[in-house]
Amino acid sequence: MRRNTVKLLTHGGDMLELCHELRLPFVCWAIANQKSSFKRYEISSVYRRAIGHSPPNRYLQGDFDIIGGAAALTEAEILKVTMDIVTRFFHSESCDIHLNHGDLLDAIWSWAGIKAEHRQKVAELLSLMVSVSPQSSDRKLKWKVIRRQLLQELNLAEAVVNRLQTVALRFCGAADQALPRLRGALPADKPTRKALDELSDLFSYLRVWRIEKHAYIDALMPPTENYHRDLFFQVFLMKDNNHGSLVEGTLLAVGGRYDYLLHQMWDREYIGYAHRTNPPGAVGTSLALETIIQLSQIDFKPFRFETSTSFLVCSRGGGGLLVERMELVAELWEENIKAQFVPVPDPSLTEQYEYASEHDIKCLVIITDTGVSQTDFVKVRHLEVKKEKVVKREEVVKFLSGAIVSQFRDPSLWN
């Protein structure tokens, strides 16, 4: 956690530690306040050690985190937020999402025969090819160099390296090809099945939000942080060289689940408590904002988000209507309307009301199974004004936009 922390000595002899990352202080705060469902973002500078005696390097970073919710679903929301930000600056076609899972990587180490004492060095070498797209010719060229280093520098057996080559060239790439191959090759133990199921669920959610096209399974990609033990990702900006072939991508964002970190710290905080609560899961993204702004070729105009009204998209019946909730939330986000949904597949109406109360959300947009299948209407309910109205599904964005302007106080809204 503190491998590159910048430490300074003050004139008074005190040790001063500069901010290395934004997540750890947030986790400490969330544990102290026993947060089981929470979202936050933060933009601040982080510091890294420079080479030699140079002053420390400062970078502008943006973090977004979600505590609570279903694992693959909140990971999908984190990726949606990441891509919404990145694609404000770059064309979506030039951005690649590389995905992996800690349990899947462990299964591959065992399947390939990589001993525990070699895994760190092997991971460092394999990380050199993460910045190019799986199944690309550039990745295959990089693999040839890495293969030679694995054999000559680490003295790995050729049979072991051949298995890694199988993973690199056959088990990475588009999910519909990579996942069946991984299921067929790896032992069907519980952690491996869970990892592949979570990756499969994640891709199904990314399809709903239409960001799966440039998302790839990168089964040999190591995590950038040791607390990413489940789903994790890296987002790259890919550029063509003058000859039309891809060159190495530039890293724009990293993230993933950090349940491991949260649970360890939670247990230490509440050790000895007779009635301590079970810790929630957590997922986050860290964006290299300085890099994004420097590489962007668009005119960046600061956007001020004025509205304070937030909506909760709910379901009643229909097995949770998860796809419908995700689609409507995405539409509202597209129009810069603040909206959330309870990040579990099938929440009860009571759970959704409790979520609204906990997050101080006063307005609900309720989708019902009959509304979807027969009339294509939704119900807008304001808990504070104590009014509700049935609205056509295709007009809900227009209705909410108008309601925000009047702060839901215009009587004609509810006629």
N, C-alpha and C positions, 0 to 999 in steps of 0.2 A: 504493500500500500504506500510506503514512504520511500521507495527506492531512489527517486529523483528529487526529493524535497529540498528546496533551497533554504538553508539556514544562515542567519546573519548574527553577528555578535555586536551588541550595542556598546556604546562608550561605558555604560555602567556595568558591563560584564554579563548582561542577560542574553539568553539565546532567543532569537526571533525567527519563527518559521513562517515563510511566505506560503500563500495558498497554492497547493499543488493541484487540487481538484475541487469541484463544487459539490460532489455527491456525498462525501463522508460527513461534512457538517450538517447537511440536510437529513441524513439517516440518523445522526445523533439527536437532532431536534424531533424527528418523527417518533423515535423510540421514547424520548422523554415525555412526549405528549400522547403516547399510545395511539397513534393514528393508524386506523385499519383501512381507511378509504380516503385517498387524498391525491390531488394533482397539483403540480407546481412547475413554474419555469423560473430560471435565473440566468442573467447575463452578467458576466464578470470576467476579470483577468485572472489567469493562472500563470504560474512561473515554473520554469524548468532550468536546470543547471546548464551553463554554457561550457564550451570547451576551454580548458586552461583557466586563466585568471580573469576572463571576461565577465562583465556583469551578467546576471541571470537574464534569460530570455522571457519576455512577457507576451502572452497570447490572449486574444479575446475569445471567450468560449461561451456557448449557450447550452444550457441543460434543460431537459423536460423530463419529468418523472411521474409515474403513476404507481400508487400503493394500493393493493387490493385488486380483486377481479380475477377472471380466469386467465391462465398463463398465456396461451396463444392469442387470445382476443386482445389483451392489453398490449402485447408485443406488436400486434398488427396496428393498433392505434398509435403506438410510438413511432412505427415506421411510416404511417400515414402523415403524422405531424412532421416528421423529418423530411419526407419527400415534398410535402406542401411548401416547406420553407426553401428547400434546395431548388425546386422547380420555379420559384419566383425569380431565380437568378440564372438558371441554366435550363436548356431544353430537356424534357424528361427522357428523350431518346439517348442522351449522352450520359445518363446516370445509371450505374449498376449497383444493385443490392446483393451482397454476398452474405449467405446465411449458414449457420452451423449450430450445433448443440453440444454441450460439454460431454454428455453421456455418449453421444455418437462418436465423438473424437476418442474417448476412452475405449470404446468398443473396437475402433479401428486400430488403435495402438496394440491392443491384445491380439486382434485377428492377424495383424501384420507381423507380430512377434517383436515389437519394440520394447525393450526392457525399461523399467521405471527410471533407471539412472541415465538413460540416453534420451528420454522424451523431451526434456527441455532443449537440448542441443538440436535435436531433429526438428522440433517446432520452430526454432529460430531460423533454420535453413528453409523450411517450408513456407515461412511467412514472407520470404522474398518473392514468391510468385503469386501472392494473394492480389496484388494490385493490377493484374491482367485478367481478362475474362476467362472463365472456365471454357474449355473446348476450343479456345482460339489458338491460332498458330503461334502467337507470342507465348502463350502458356506452355505449349509443347517445347518450344525452344528453351525456355527457362528451366523446364523440368530436366532437360538433358544436362544442363550445368549442375543443377542440384543433385541429380542422380550421381554424377561423378564425385561430388563432394561427400555424399553419404557413404559411398564405397571407399574412397581414398582417405578422407579426413576422419570420419567417424568409424571406419572399418566395420560397417554393417555387412552382414551376410547378403549375398546377391539375392537369395530367395526372399529375404525380408524386404529389400529394396524393390524387387519385382512386384511384391504385393502392394507396396506404397504406390508404385507406378500404375497398377490396376485402379486404385482409388483415384489417383490424380487424373487419369485419362478416360476412365469409364464411369466412375461413381460421382463425378462433379458435373454440374450443369443444370439444365431445366428440371424442375421437380418431377414432372410426369415421366421422365426417363430415369433420373438419378434415384428417386425413392424406391421404385420396384427393384432396381439392381441392388441397392443396399439391403433391402429386406431379404432378397434371395441369397446374398453372400454372407451376411453377419448372423451370429447366433441369435435366436429369438428369446433372449433373456428379458426380464422385466424392464431394466433401465434402457436397453436398446429399443425395445418396442415402444416405450413411453417417448423416447426422443424422436423416433420416426413418426409416431402418431401426432406429436406436437408440431413437428415441421409440416406434416400433411394438413393439419388444422390451420396452421398459420397461412399456408398458401391458399387455402379455400377462402379465408378472410381477405387476403390481399386481392383475390379475384373480384370480390364484391366491390372493393374500392378501386379496382382497375389499376393496380400498381404492381401486378405480378409479372408483367411482360419482361422486365429487366431484373428480375430477382432470381438468383441462382443458389442451388445447394453447393457449398464449397467445403466438402467434408474434411479436408486437411487444413483448413484455416484455424489457427490457434486464436484463443481470445486475447484481446489487448489488455484486459485486467484479470487478475487471478480470481476475482469474485464472480466473474461470469461463468457459472457452472452449468447453466441450462441453455436456453435459446440465446444466441448473440448474433450480431451483424456488423458489417462495415459497409459504408456507402462511398463509392468512388465516382469521380468525374473522369470519363473516358474521352480522350481526344485522338483525332486522326493525325498522322504525320503527313508530310508532303506527298508521300507515295500512296496514300489512301488506306494504309494499314494502321491498326491501333497501336498506340504506344502505352507505356505504363500509366495507370490512372492516378489521380491525385485524391488522397483521402479527405473526405468532407465531413464524415460523421462516423462515430462508433457507438455501440450500445448493446443492451441485452438485459437479461434478467439478473438481478443480484439478490435473490432470496437467500443465498448462502451467507452473504455479508450481513443482511438484515437479521437473519435468525441467530447468527453467532453473537451479534451485539445485543440483540433483544434478550437472549438467554443470560448473558453476563449482567445486564442491567437488572433483571428481575429474579436472579438466582436467590433461592430461599423464600420467595413469596409463596404463600399457600394457595392463593387464588389468581395466579398470573394468567394472563390471556395468551392464546396461541398467536404467534406472529403471523402477519399477512405476507403475501409475496410482493415483489416490487420489480419494476422495469424502468429503464431510462435510456435516453440518448444524449450524447454530447456532440455538439456541432462546432467545427472549426470556423467560427464566424469571420475571423480575420482573413483566412484563406478564401472563403466564399466571396467576400466583398472584393478582395484583390483580383480574383480571377474573373469576376463577373464583367461582362461586356455591355450590360444594360445600364441605363440611367437609373440609379437607385434613388427613389423618392420615399422619404420616411412616411409611414402610414400611421395615423393616430386612430386607435380603436376607441370610439366614444361610448358606445352602448354598454350599459351595465346589466341589462336584462339577460338572463340565462334561461334556457329551456331544457327540459328533460324529455327525451323521446321515449315513451313507454309502450308496453304491449299489454294486451289483455286477451288471454286465450291463444290458440294457434301454436302452442309449443314454444312460445317466446318470441316468435316472429323476428328472429335475430337479423336475417338479411334485410328485411323491410326497415328495421330500426337503423341498421348501419347505412342503408341507402339514403334515408331521410336526413340523418345526422350529417352525412357528407354534403347533401344539397344545401343545408343550412350553413355549414362551414364555408362552402363556396361563395355564399352571399355575405360572408363576414358576420353571420349571426351566431352568437355563442350558444352552443348546444352540447349536451352530453347524453349518454345512455348508460344504464347499469351494465358494466362489462362482464356479464355472465350470460350464457345462452338462453336460459329460461327462468327469469326472475318472476316471483309472484307480484301481484299488484301492490300488496302490502310492503314488500321489500323495496319496490320502486318509490312508494310514498316515503318510506323511511330514508332512502337515499336522497330524495329531494329535500327533506327536512334537514338532514345532516349537512348538505352542501348549500343550504339556504337558497334553493331554487323554488320560485313561486309559481312558475307556469309549466304545465304539462301538455305535451302533444301525445295523445293516446291513439295507438293503432289497434284495431280489433280484428280478429279473424274474419268476422262477417264483413267489416269495412273493406278488407283487402279482397275477399273473394266475390262479393256481390256488388257493393255500391261504390267502392273506392273513395270512401270518406274517412276523415280522421276527426277526432274530438280535441278541441283546444280548451283547456280548463285552467283558470287562474285561481290559485288557492287563496290569495289575499283579497282580491276583488269579489271572490265568490261568484264568478260568472263562468259559463261555458258555452261553446258554440261548435256545431258540426260544420266542418269546412271540407270542400272538395280537395282531394289529395293534390291535384296539380295547382291549386291556388293557395296552398298553405304557406309557402314562402312569401307570397305577396301579402297575405293576411297578417302574418307575424311582423313583417317589415312595417306595415301601417300601424299595427298595434303598438310597436315599440315607440314610434314617434309620439303617440298620444299617451304613452305609459299605461295603456289599457283602460284609461278613464273615459274614453269617448263612448257614450251609451249606444250610439249607432253601430258600434262594432259587434254588439251582442244581439242585434235584432235579427 
